[in-house]
Amino acid sequence: MFKKNRPCVMPPVCHPVVNQTAYNCNEYIVPEVHPVHTTTVNKHMYKHYHTYPQTYSDANEVYHQHFVDSPGAGPLSGPMPGPMSSPVNGPVNSPVNRPRPPHCCR
């Protein structure tokens, strides 16, 4: 049999450093708050429509004249003397002595 020789151990040879990168991934949860405010504006529009209804009324004016038949003068000869008449202008309630209102049937 052969006798083996023991190997001779040489001094180590140093090579330049090879850089390697090992990555660890850490996950973080960061709450991001984005507030939103909504304002609801209720608009109310009031539309006023104006009408002008017109009413009408009638007024009746009544005039009286009183005449006295004097002896010697014919019937209905002149104004009646007394508190309802004036010796110069005739009866107080006569339309001649007071202004007439405007009237459509003159």
C-alpha beads as a LAMMPS data file, in Angstrom:
LAMMPS data file: protein, C-alpha beads

106 atoms
105 bonds

1 atom types
1 bond types

-500.0 500.0 xlo xhi
-500.0 500.0 ylo yhi
-500.0 500.0 zlo zhi

Masses

1 110.0

Atoms # bond

1 1 1 0.000 0.000 0.000
2 1 1 0.826 3.372 -0.706
3 1 1 1.319 5.845 1.868
4 1 1 -0.383 9.081 1.277
5 1 1 1.282 12.230 2.078
6 1 1 -0.516 14.751 3.954
7 1 1 -1.362 17.806 2.019
8 1 1 0.507 20.874 2.853
9 1 1 -1.647 23.772 3.946
10 1 1 -0.652 27.023 2.398
11 1 1 -1.293 30.443 3.844
12 1 1 -4.631 31.937 2.805
13 1 1 -4.894 34.236 -0.145
14 1 1 -7.097 37.315 0.524
15 1 1 -9.177 38.532 -2.342
16 1 1 -10.870 41.906 -2.496
17 1 1 -14.252 42.167 -0.747
18 1 1 -17.258 41.491 -2.873
19 1 1 -20.212 43.586 -1.685
20 1 1 -23.573 41.984 -1.608
21 1 1 -26.845 43.619 -0.621
22 1 1 -29.559 41.847 1.217
23 1 1 -32.930 43.643 1.271
24 1 1 -35.483 43.399 4.016
25 1 1 -38.933 44.782 3.158
26 1 1 -40.871 46.252 6.037
27 1 1 -44.450 47.328 5.370
28 1 1 -45.993 50.262 7.239
29 1 1 -49.599 51.424 7.131
30 1 1 -49.979 55.201 7.381
31 1 1 -53.591 56.425 7.549
32 1 1 -54.019 59.480 5.309
33 1 1 -57.169 61.475 6.177
34 1 1 -58.570 63.818 3.527
35 1 1 -61.665 65.487 5.019
36 1 1 -64.359 66.687 2.628
37 1 1 -67.256 68.924 3.671
38 1 1 -70.338 69.386 1.501
39 1 1 -72.711 72.257 2.184
40 1 1 -76.181 71.950 0.681
41 1 1 -77.648 75.359 -0.126
42 1 1 -81.426 75.366 -0.525
43 1 1 -82.501 78.340 -2.600
44 1 1 -86.090 79.522 -2.416
45 1 1 -87.497 81.753 -5.140
46 1 1 -90.728 83.563 -4.504
47 1 1 -92.276 84.940 -7.680
48 1 1 -94.836 87.616 -6.970
49 1 1 -97.379 88.159 -9.715
50 1 1 -99.365 91.328 -9.138
51 1 1 -102.882 91.738 -10.390
52 1 1 -105.029 94.804 -10.114
53 1 1 -108.659 93.781 -9.983
54 1 1 -110.937 96.755 -10.325
55 1 1 -114.388 97.115 -8.927
56 1 1 -117.054 99.527 -9.996
57 1 1 -119.873 101.087 -8.104
58 1 1 -122.767 103.325 -8.959
59 1 1 -124.111 106.238 -7.014
60 1 1 -127.530 107.664 -7.619
61 1 1 -128.305 111.245 -6.767
62 1 1 -131.866 112.355 -6.554
63 1 1 -132.962 115.975 -6.816
64 1 1 -136.368 117.302 -5.813
65 1 1 -138.011 120.541 -6.776
66 1 1 -141.207 121.676 -5.166
67 1 1 -143.478 124.142 -6.917
68 1 1 -146.617 125.824 -5.558
69 1 1 -149.438 126.791 -7.778
70 1 1 -150.148 130.458 -6.968
71 1 1 -153.515 132.037 -7.625
72 1 1 -153.372 133.955 -10.872
73 1 1 -150.211 132.238 -12.136
74 1 1 -150.440 129.065 -14.090
75 1 1 -149.636 125.656 -12.704
76 1 1 -145.975 125.078 -11.791
77 1 1 -145.187 128.765 -12.045
78 1 1 -142.218 129.174 -9.658
79 1 1 -140.199 127.988 -6.698
80 1 1 -141.920 127.285 -3.410
81 1 1 -141.105 129.867 -0.719
82 1 1 -139.785 128.548 2.586
83 1 1 -136.653 127.034 4.092
84 1 1 -136.045 124.848 1.038
85 1 1 -135.701 127.795 -1.339
86 1 1 -133.818 130.981 -1.813
87 1 1 -135.757 134.039 -3.054
88 1 1 -133.062 134.824 -5.609
89 1 1 -131.715 131.458 -6.767
90 1 1 -134.636 129.131 -6.393
91 1 1 -134.751 125.886 -4.405
92 1 1 -131.686 125.107 -2.230
93 1 1 -131.541 121.510 -3.431
94 1 1 -131.755 122.561 -7.026
95 1 1 -129.047 121.256 -9.322
96 1 1 -128.462 124.879 -10.338
97 1 1 -127.205 125.769 -6.843
98 1 1 -124.765 122.936 -6.332
99 1 1 -121.976 121.712 -8.575
100 1 1 -122.880 118.713 -10.633
101 1 1 -120.708 115.636 -10.442
102 1 1 -119.120 114.407 -13.646
103 1 1 -121.593 112.227 -15.470
104 1 1 -121.354 110.286 -18.668
105 1 1 -124.882 111.020 -19.847
106 1 1 -125.010 114.831 -19.991

Bonds

1 1 1 2
2 1 2 3
3 1 3 4
4 1 4 5
5 1 5 6
6 1 6 7
7 1 7 8
8 1 8 9
9 1 9 10
10 1 10 11
11 1 11 12
12 1 12 13
13 1 13 14
14 1 14 15
15 1 15 16
16 1 16 17
17 1 17 18
18 1 18 19
19 1 19 20
20 1 20 21
21 1 21 22
22 1 22 23
23 1 23 24
24 1 24 25
25 1 25 26
26 1 26 27
27 1 27 28
28 1 28 29
29 1 29 30
30 1 30 31
31 1 31 32
32 1 32 33
33 1 33 34
34 1 34 35
35 1 35 36
36 1 36 37
37 1 37 38
38 1 38 39
39 1 39 40
40 1 40 41
41 1 41 42
42 1 42 43
43 1 43 44
44 1 44 45
45 1 45 46
46 1 46 47
47 1 47 48
48 1 48 49
49 1 49 50
50 1 50 51
51 1 51 52
52 1 52 53
53 1 53 54
54 1 54 55
55 1 55 56
56 1 56 57
57 1 57 58
58 1 58 59
59 1 59 60
60 1 60 61
61 1 61 62
62 1 62 63
63 1 63 64
64 1 64 65
65 1 65 66
66 1 66 67
67 1 67 68
68 1 68 69
69 1 69 70
70 1 70 71
71 1 71 72
72 1 72 73
73 1 73 74
74 1 74 75
75 1 75 76
76 1 76 77
77 1 77 78
78 1 78 79
79 1 79 80
80 1 80 81
81 1 81 82
82 1 82 83
83 1 83 84
84 1 84 85
85 1 85 86
86 1 86 87
87 1 87 88
88 1 88 89
89 1 89 90
90 1 90 91
91 1 91 92
92 1 92 93
93 1 93 94
94 1 94 95
95 1 95 96
96 1 96 97
97 1 97 98
98 1 98 99
99 1 99 100
100 1 100 101
101 1 101 102
102 1 102 103
103 1 103 104
104 1 104 105
105 1 105 106
